[in-house]
Amino acid sequence: MGRIVIPMLRDRGDEVLCLTRDPARARKVLPGGVEILGGDPTMPGVWQDRLGTCEGVINLAGSPVAAGLWTGRRKQLIRRSRLSTTGNVVEALNACDRSMVLASASAVGYYGNRSNVALGENSEPGAGFLARLALEWEHTALKAERENVRVALIRIGVVLSAEGGALARMLPVFRLGLGGPLGSGKQYFPWIHIRDLARLLIFVMDQKDVQGPVNAAVPDPPRQKDFARALGRAVGKPAFLPVPGFVLKMTLGELAGVLLASQRVVPNVLKAAGFKFEFAELDKALDDLI
C-alpha cells in the first residue's frame, strides 16, 4: 500500500516520511523527495520522536494473514506485529501536543462470519481469531484519541492488486481455466481496488468529521461465486470448478474459515462523507488490473 499512497501524497504537495525496515529497498521503489527513516515499528525507537513532528499518520503495518498455516507461533506473530506497532505509534502520539490524525488499519474480519446481514460500521464484532484481533487492534489505536487527535479505524476488505495479495495468487489458477468459487460460493466477498484504498486513506485524513470505524470495501459486494465468474471473464477462461469447503479446511486449517466467511460490508461512513469509488464495479476493476 505504501508504494501506492505515497506517490499520491507527493503529487498533491505533501511532505512524506516513510518508516521502513529496509531503507535501501524503499529508496528504489518510492519517488524522490520522500524522507526514508529506518526502524522496526514493533520496537520503540528514535522513529517515535520523528512521528511526533507529523500532522498525520497512516499505520498499515502487520504481518500478512494469509502467508501460511495458522500455527500457534504464526498467530502470535500476526497479533504481535499489529498490536506492538500500533501501541508504539500511540505512545509517540501521546507524547506530543500538536493536532494530528491517525488512520490505523483494521479489517472486515472484525465482523466474523455473518451470512447475509448487512454490516455497517455500528455492527457488533463477530467471533474467531481475526475478529478478536481486529477488536483488540482497534482498541489499541483508540488509546491515541483525545481532543486534538482524531483516530480513524480503516476496516479493510480484500484488496485487489495485480502485484500482490489475493488477486495475484488467484490469477495463475484462473488463467489455466481451473478457477472457481470457494466453498458454496454463496458467501459475500467484500473487495476494494488498491487505488481506491489509497484514495480513501487520503480522503479520511482530510475529512475532519470522519473518525472511528470506516468500512473500506465497495458499496455492493458480490457473492464469491459471482466474483469467480467475473475473474474468469476477465481472463477469458471458464470458472466453474468449486473448491469444496472441506478441502480448504484440510489444507489450510483455521485459515480456511477466513476464505469461507460471509461479510456483506457496507461503507456507510464513506457514503455519508461523500467519498466516490473510482472502481465500484467488479468488471471495471478487473479490466483495469489485468
KOLSEVEX-369477 format. One record per residue (C-alpha): residue number from 0; residue in one letter; y, x, z. Coordinates in steps of 0.2 Angstrom, whole numbers, plus 5000, padded with zeros to 4 digits. Example, Ala and Ser with C-alpha at 12.3 -4.5 7.8 and 13.67 -1.06 7.14 Angstrom:
% KOLSEVEX-369477
 resi resn north east   up
    0    a  4978 5062 5039
    1    s  4995 5068 5036
//
This chain:
% KOLSEVEX-369477
 resi resn north east   up
    0    m  5000 5000 5000
    1    g  5012 5014 5004
    2    r  5011 5020 4986
    3    i  5017 5003 4980
    4    v  5030 4998 4993
    5    i  5039 5015 4995
    6    p  5045 5016 4976
    7    m  5051 4998 4978
    8    l  5061 5003 4993
    9    r  5068 5018 4985
   10    d  5073 5009 4969
   11    r  5084 4997 4979
   12    g  5093 5012 4988
   13    d  5083 5013 5005
   14    e  5080 5029 5013
   15    v  5062 5030 5017
   16    l  5052 5041 5030
   17    c  5033 5042 5027
   18    l  5022 5046 5041
   19    t  5006 5053 5034
   20    r  4991 5064 5040
   21    d  4991 5073 5023
   22    p  5009 5078 5018
   23    a  5003 5088 5003
   24    r  4995 5073 4995
   25    a  5009 5062 4999
   26    r  5022 5073 4990
   27    k  5011 5072 4975
   28    v  5010 5053 4974
   29    l  5026 5047 4981
   30    p  5043 5048 4972
   31    g  5056 5061 4976
   32    g  5069 5058 4990
   33    v  5056 5052 5002
   34    e  5055 5061 5019
   35    i  5037 5066 5022
   36    l  5033 5068 5041
   37    g  5015 5074 5045
   38    g  5007 5067 5060
   39    d  4992 5056 5067
   40    p  4999 5039 5071
   41    t  4984 5036 5083
   42    m  4991 5050 5094
   43    p  5008 5052 5102
   44    g  5019 5065 5094
   45    v  5036 5070 5088
   46    w  5035 5057 5075
   47    q  5039 5044 5088
   48    d  5056 5052 5090
   49    r  5060 5050 5071
   50    l  5053 5032 5071
   51    g  5067 5028 5084
   52    t  5080 5033 5071
   53    c  5075 5020 5058
   54    e  5081 5002 5055
   55    g  5064 4995 5051
   56    v  5046 5000 5052
   57    i  5031 4994 5041
   58    n  5014 4998 5050
   59    l  4999 4996 5039
   60    a  4988 5009 5047
   61    g  4970 5006 5051
   62    s  4953 5012 5046
   63    p  4945 5002 5031
   64    v  4935 4987 5037
   65    a  4923 4987 5023
   66    a  4919 5006 5022
   67    g  4902 5004 5029
   68    l  4890 4996 5041
   69    w  4897 4990 5057
   70    t  4888 5001 5069
   71    g  4895 5002 5087
   72    r  4904 5018 5083
   73    r  4911 5011 5067
   74    k  4918 4995 5075
   75    q  4925 5007 5089
   76    l  4934 5017 5075
   77    i  4941 5001 5066
   78    r  4948 4995 5083
   79    r  4955 5011 5089
   80    s  4964 5015 5073
   81    r  4973 4999 5074
   82    l  4977 4997 5092
   83    s  4981 5015 5096
   84    t  4993 5017 5081
   85    t  5002 5000 5085
   86    g  5003 5005 5103
   87    n  5011 5021 5099
   88    v  5023 5013 5087
   89    v  5028 5000 5100
   90    e  5031 5014 5113
   91    a  5043 5023 5101
   92    l  5052 5007 5098
   93    n  5054 5003 5116
   94    a  5061 5020 5119
   95    c  5076 5016 5108
   96    d  5090 5004 5110
   97    r  5095 5000 5092
   98    s  5092 4984 5082
   99    m  5076 4985 5072
  100    v  5062 4976 5064
  101    l  5044 4979 5064
  102    a  5032 4972 5051
  103    s  5015 4975 5058
  104    a  4999 4972 5048
  105    s  4986 4959 5054
  106    a  4973 4950 5044
  107    v  4967 4932 5039
  108    g  4951 4937 5048
  109    y  4962 4931 5063
  110    y  4956 4913 5059
  111    g  4937 4917 5058
  112    n  4926 4905 5048
  113    r  4935 4889 5046
  114    s  4927 4879 5032
  115    n  4939 4868 5023
  116    v  4953 4867 5036
  117    a  4970 4872 5030
  118    l  4976 4886 5041
  119    g  4994 4888 5044
  120    e  5002 4901 5055
  121    n  5001 4890 5070
  122    s  4982 4888 5068
  123    e  4971 4894 5083
  124    p  4962 4910 5081
  125    g  4943 4910 5077
  126    a  4928 4919 5083
  127    g  4920 4935 5079
  128    f  4924 4953 5079
  129    l  4938 4953 5066
  130    a  4946 4938 5074
  131    r  4946 4946 5091
  132    l  4953 4962 5084
  133    a  4967 4953 5075
  134    l  4972 4944 5090
  135    e  4972 4960 5101
  136    w  4981 4969 5087
  137    e  4995 4956 5086
  138    h  4997 4955 5105
  139    t  4999 4974 5105
  140    a  5013 4973 5091
  141    l  5022 4959 5100
  142    k  5025 4971 5115
  143    a  5039 4978 5105
  144    e  5048 4961 5104
  145    r  5064 4959 5113
  146    e  5082 4953 5110
  147    n  5086 4967 5097
  148    v  5069 4970 5090
  149    r  5061 4957 5078
  150    v  5042 4958 5075
  151    a  5033 4950 5060
  152    l  5014 4949 5060
  153    i  5008 4950 5042
  154    r  4991 4942 5041
  155    i  4985 4949 5025
  156    g  4972 4941 5014
  157    v  4961 4950 5001
  158    v  4972 4962 4992
  159    l  4969 4963 4973
  160    s  4972 4980 4965
  161    a  4963 4989 4951
  162    e  4965 5006 4960
  163    g  4955 5001 4976
  164    g  4949 4988 4988
  165    a  4938 4973 4984
  166    l  4943 4971 4966
  167    a  4939 4989 4961
  168    r  4922 4988 4969
  169    m  4918 4971 4960
  170    l  4924 4977 4943
  171    p  4909 4988 4938
  172    v  4896 4975 4943
  173    f  4906 4961 4934
  174    r  4908 4972 4918
  175    l  4889 4973 4917
  176    g  4888 4954 4917
  177    l  4879 4955 4934
  178    g  4893 4947 4944
  179    g  4893 4930 4953
  180    p  4898 4921 4969
  181    l  4894 4927 4986
  182    g  4883 4916 4996
  183    s  4885 4897 4992
  184    g  4902 4901 4984
  185    k  4910 4886 4992
  186    q  4920 4897 5004
  187    y  4939 4898 5002
  188    f  4944 4916 4996
  189    p  4962 4920 5002
  190    w  4969 4933 4990
  191    i  4986 4942 4986
  192    h  4991 4953 4972
  193    i  4996 4970 4978
  194    r  5013 4969 4971
  195    d  5016 4953 4979
  196    l  5011 4960 4996
  197    a  5024 4974 4993
  198    r  5037 4962 4989
  199    l  5033 4951 5003
  200    l  5034 4966 5016
  201    i  5052 4970 5010
  202    f  5056 4951 5010
  203    v  5051 4949 5028
  204    m  5061 4965 5033
  205    d  5076 4957 5025
  206    q  5075 4940 5032
  207    k  5081 4939 5049
  208    d  5074 4922 5053
  209    v  5056 4927 5049
  210    q  5046 4933 5064
  211    g  5029 4930 5072
  212    p  5014 4927 5061
  213    v  5016 4927 5042
  214    n  5001 4922 5031
  215    a  5001 4934 5016
  216    a  4990 4925 5004
  217    v  4993 4914 4988
  218    p  4998 4896 4992
  219    d  4982 4889 4984
  220    p  4967 4900 4987
  221    p  4951 4897 4976
  222    r  4934 4895 4982
  223    q  4923 4910 4980
  224    k  4913 4903 4965
  225    d  4930 4900 4956
  226    f  4936 4917 4959
  227    a  4920 4924 4952
  228    r  4921 4914 4937
  229    a  4939 4919 4934
  230    l  4934 4938 4936
  231    g  4920 4935 4924
  232    r  4933 4928 4911
  233    a  4945 4942 4914
  234    v  4931 4955 4909
  235    g  4923 4944 4896
  236    k  4906 4943 4904
  237    p  4896 4928 4912
  238    a  4897 4927 4931
  239    f  4884 4916 4937
  240    l  4872 4927 4947
  241    p  4874 4922 4965
  242    v  4871 4935 4979
  243    p  4862 4925 4992
  244    g  4869 4925 5010
  245    f  4853 4931 5017
  246    v  4853 4946 5006
  247    l  4871 4951 5011
  248    k  4866 4949 5029
  249    m  4851 4960 5027
  250    t  4860 4974 5018
  251    l  4877 4973 5027
  252    g  4873 4966 5044
  253    e  4888 4959 5054
  254    l  4900 4964 5040
  255    a  4892 4950 5029
  256    g  4900 4937 5040
  257    v  4917 4943 5033
  258    l  4912 4940 5015
  259    l  4904 4923 5018
  260    a  4918 4916 5029
  261    s  4929 4902 5023
  262    q  4948 4904 5026
  263    r  4959 4891 5017
  264    v  4975 4900 5022
  265    v  4992 4893 5018
  266    p  5008 4903 5018
  267    n  5019 4890 5027
  268    v  5032 4903 5034
  269    l  5035 4911 5017
  270    k  5037 4894 5009
  271    a  5050 4889 5021
  272    a  5059 4905 5019
  273    g  5060 4904 5000
  274    f  5048 4918 4995
  275    k  5042 4916 4977
  276    f  5025 4924 4972
  277    e  5025 4933 4956
  278    f  5006 4931 4954
  279    a  5001 4914 4962
  280    e  4989 4910 4948
  281    l  4972 4920 4948
  282    d  4970 4922 4930
  283    k  4988 4929 4928
  284    a  4985 4941 4942
  285    l  4968 4947 4935
  286    d  4976 4949 4917
  287    d  4989 4960 4925
  288    l  4977 4971 4935
  289    i  4963 4973 4922
//
